Amino acid sequence: SVEGTPARIHVTHLDAGSATIREAQAGELAEAARRSPRPPIVVGDLNTAPDGRTISLLRCAGLVDSWDLGGRGDGSTWSHGDDCRSEEQPLHRLDYVLCPDA
């Protein structure tokens, strides 16, 4: 819930290969967030940098990056290592939790 109101949770993994497809997916997600009768929360691998058009589309739907509200460091969540158990430090930010703008 968001401040006592039940939330609608959207969990997603947007396309990694095509910015055009990813932006179309983000547009559909943004529209679903705008239409939601409950506070929308978007969680997932958005396959884009924080300053990318994909994030911009979701911000225009009234969502904010929770990392901006309380994260520490650079928020990187992915490295080039193929092994999930790799001790390599993450280098890129691709994963997000977006919540309603207060």
C-alpha positions as CSV (number, residue, x, y, z in Angstrom):
1,S,0.0,0.0,0.0
2,V,1.0,3.6,-0.4
3,E,0.1,5.7,2.7
4,G,-2.6,3.1,3.6
5,T,-4.1,2.9,0.1
6,P,-3.8,-0.4,-1.8
7,A,-1.3,-0.1,-4.7
8,R,-1.2,-1.6,-8.2
9,I,2.2,-3.2,-8.7
10,H,3.5,-3.6,-12.3
11,V,6.5,-5.9,-12.6
12,T,8.2,-5.9,-15.9
13,H,11.3,-6.7,-18.0
14,L,11.5,-4.3,-21.0
15,D,13.1,-5.3,-24.3
16,A,16.9,-5.1,-24.2
17,G,17.6,-5.2,-27.9
18,S,15.5,-2.4,-29.4
19,A,15.0,1.1,-28.0
20,T,12.0,1.5,-30.2
21,I,10.3,-1.6,-28.7
22,R,11.4,-0.6,-25.2
23,E,9.9,2.9,-25.6
24,A,6.7,1.5,-26.9
25,Q,6.5,-0.9,-23.9
26,A,7.2,2.0,-21.6
27,G,4.5,4.1,-23.3
28,E,1.9,1.3,-22.6
29,L,3.1,1.0,-19.0
30,A,2.9,4.7,-18.5
31,E,-0.7,4.7,-19.9
32,A,-1.6,1.9,-17.5
33,A,-0.1,3.8,-14.6
34,R,-2.1,6.9,-15.6
35,R,-5.3,5.0,-15.8
36,S,-4.8,3.0,-12.6
37,P,-7.4,3.7,-9.9
38,R,-4.8,2.8,-7.3
39,P,-1.3,4.3,-6.8
40,P,0.9,2.6,-9.4
41,I,4.3,1.1,-8.5
42,V,6.6,-0.1,-11.4
43,V,9.3,-2.5,-10.6
44,G,11.7,-4.2,-13.0
45,D,14.5,-4.4,-15.4
46,L,13.8,-1.4,-17.7
47,N,17.1,-1.8,-19.7
48,T,17.8,1.9,-19.9
49,A,19.9,4.5,-18.2
50,P,18.2,6.9,-15.7
51,D,18.3,9.8,-18.2
52,G,16.9,7.7,-21.1
53,R,13.6,8.3,-22.9
54,T,12.1,5.1,-21.4
55,I,12.4,6.6,-17.9
56,S,11.2,10.0,-19.2
57,L,8.0,8.4,-20.5
58,L,7.3,6.9,-17.1
59,R,8.2,10.2,-15.3
60,C,5.6,11.9,-17.4
61,A,3.0,9.5,-16.0
62,G,3.7,10.9,-12.5
63,L,6.2,8.3,-11.4
64,V,9.5,9.0,-9.6
65,D,12.6,6.9,-9.3
66,S,12.7,5.7,-5.7
67,W,16.5,5.9,-5.9
68,D,16.3,9.6,-6.2
69,L,14.2,9.7,-3.0
70,G,16.5,7.7,-0.8
71,G,19.2,5.8,-2.6
72,R,22.9,6.0,-1.9
73,G,25.8,5.7,-4.3
74,D,25.2,5.6,-8.1
75,G,22.5,2.9,-8.0
76,S,24.2,0.6,-10.5
77,T,22.6,-2.8,-10.7
78,W,24.2,-4.6,-13.6
79,S,27.7,-5.4,-14.8
80,H,29.0,-7.1,-17.9
81,G,29.6,-10.4,-16.2
82,D,27.6,-13.3,-17.4
83,D,27.8,-15.1,-14.1
84,C,25.1,-13.9,-11.6
85,R,27.5,-14.9,-8.8
86,S,30.2,-12.6,-10.2
87,E,31.9,-10.4,-7.7
88,E,32.3,-7.8,-10.3
89,Q,31.0,-4.4,-9.2
90,P,27.8,-3.3,-11.1
91,L,28.6,-0.6,-13.6
92,H,25.2,0.3,-15.1
93,R,21.7,1.2,-13.8
94,L,19.0,-0.9,-15.5
95,D,16.7,-1.9,-12.6
96,Y,14.2,0.4,-11.0
97,V,11.5,0.9,-8.5
98,L,9.2,3.8,-9.6
99,C,6.5,5.1,-7.3
100,P,3.9,7.9,-7.4
101,D,5.2,11.4,-7.0
102,A,4.2,12.6,-3.6
